[in-house]
């Protein structure tokens, strides 16, 4: 992939993640290995935040919905 394409994708991702809470952002970055190249399990993320893996799953789903809704709003204009 060309450097310009990667930068463009990263900018779009930053926009989509802009409305997320710190925890939601952390969950997304870790689940998709965007933080340090390692894909974290729900359990691993839960331990760092002091919650269960089920709660992390719920946070992940909510964050993805926020991002999808924002994407829909941006692309429907």
VENLINGI-V495401 format. One record per residue. NEAR is the number of other ideal C-beta (glycine too) atoms within 12 Angstrom. Layout:
BEGIN
near->NEAR
near->NEAR
END
This chain:
BEGIN
near->9
near->8
near->9
near->10
near->11
near->12
near->13
near->14
near->16
near->16
near->14
near->18
near->21
near->19
near->18
near->27
near->26
near->19
near->22
near->26
near->16
near->15
near->23
near->29
near->26
near->27
near->38
near->35
near->26
near->30
near->28
near->22
near->13
near->20
near->18
near->11
near->10
near->14
near->17
near->26
near->18
near->24
near->18
near->19
near->34
near->25
near->16
near->20
near->23
near->10
near->21
near->15
near->21
near->14
near->21
near->30
near->20
near->20
near->30
near->32
near->19
near->21
near->32
near->22
near->19
near->24
near->28
near->17
near->17
near->23
near->20
near->13
near->14
near->15
near->12
near->8
near->7
END
